[in-house]
Each structure stands twice: as structure tokens, then as C-alpha cells.
Amino acid sequence: GTIIDDSVGNNTGTAINSPSWLKGIINGALNFSNSSSQYINFTATNDFNVSGAGNMSVSFWIYPNSSSGVPTILGKQDNWYIQQNGLKLQATLFDNNDNAYHNSYTTTNDILNTGTWQHIVFSYNGTGNFCGSTAFFTVNGTVMATTKTDGHAPCANMSNQAGNFKIGTHPNTTLQRYWNGGIDELGFWNRTLSASEVLEIYNGGAGTSYFANFTITNESYTSPI
């Protein structure tokens, strides 16, 4: 398959079933067809993990083609994933080592629009375990009301996984939830971005390189696709 490099980090992905390109927010973006089972696979990476005591932010632009189903946008195998749920967004933290999901975070209201680009940031604030941890979505620079749902093991921690990281489908191969639409300008941080940093990334969609003023030493990230 086609090789996909991140432009800053050390991860190399493989395009499965030939996702196409479309005009993105900055230069080109990847376009996925759920009917063709298209996605990007980064094999057995130690990056992109989150734990109960850790923090993370993941930023991306999406162009949904449909409001139906629960297609997965991206995620890390046996660790976390973000999906569309109708016109809501949902992030789930899970760990197959204890055969349970810990928590899910869903936007309280419908916040997505089909046929247009939207900037999404998911931020997770770990406090030692998942009971006291918080998370929220920011859409086009505005923090969204988010509802937390406890899973089977809401207070357990998670172990870091050297599993696959996937863009455009669920990270676990048994769940085939393919994305239908565009994804652009993906970035990952092992800390929580500040409100001003989120706005800088969002405003960078006008054409500015959004990492220009960030401190990125000792942080894991990929950018841009």
C-alpha cells in the first residue's frame, strides 16, 4: 500500500484500500470512503497512549459526509478511540487487558455538520485514575458541553500499549467502523493544550503553520497529514 509519513515524528503509516486526496484546510487532506473500507494503519507503535494519570490532546479537522452510524475517526489499539455518533462526537478509553472500557465522553448536543470542515480538539486531564479524570471536546475554538459515562471499570488504570494506531477506522480489527469523509491536520500531544493554543491551531486553518509558536520538547505528536 501507499506509505504515509508524519511530517514531524517518527511514525510511518500504510494506506489501506487507497484512500484518496481532496483539498484540505492546508494543502491536501485524506478522503475516506466507508464503502471501500479505507484507512491508515501505523503498526505496533508505542506512541499515542493515554493512561489514567496522564494527559493528552488530539487535534484534527474533519469533513463528515454523513450523519448516520458510529464511524471511527481515529484511535489507538486497546487504549482509546474517537468516533462520530450521529451528529455528536464520542471518545472512549478502553483496555482489553482488563476486558473493559473505562469511560466515554460524548458531546451533550449535536455539534457536527455534514459537508463542511470542522476543527476538533479532544482534551483529557488525568488525575491518577479514571474516576476523577475529566475530558472535553472543543469544536471550532469553542468548548462543548460533554457528558461522561462510566464503563465497566471506571476507576481502573490502563497500561500503555504497543498496538496499532489507525486513522479512518476503529483501532481494534474486530470492530469495522469506517469513516466517511475527510481528515486533515492531525496533531497529538501528551499534555492538555491551553485554550489559547487551541485557538491558535483553529485560526491556523486560514493557512498558518499551527506549530510555529508551540513548545514541543519531549512531546509526542504527528502533524500534518
Secondary structure, DSSP 8 states (H G I E B T S, - for coil): -EEEE-SSSS-EEEEES--EEEE-SSSEEEEE-GGGT-EEEE-S-S-S---TT-EEEEEEEEEES--SS--EEEEETTTEEEEEETTEEEEEEEEGGGTEEEEEEEESS----TTS-EEEEEEEE--SSSSS-EEEEEETTEE--EEEEE-SSTT---------EEESS-SSTT------EEEEEEEEESS---HHHHHHHHHGGGT--TTTT---TT-------
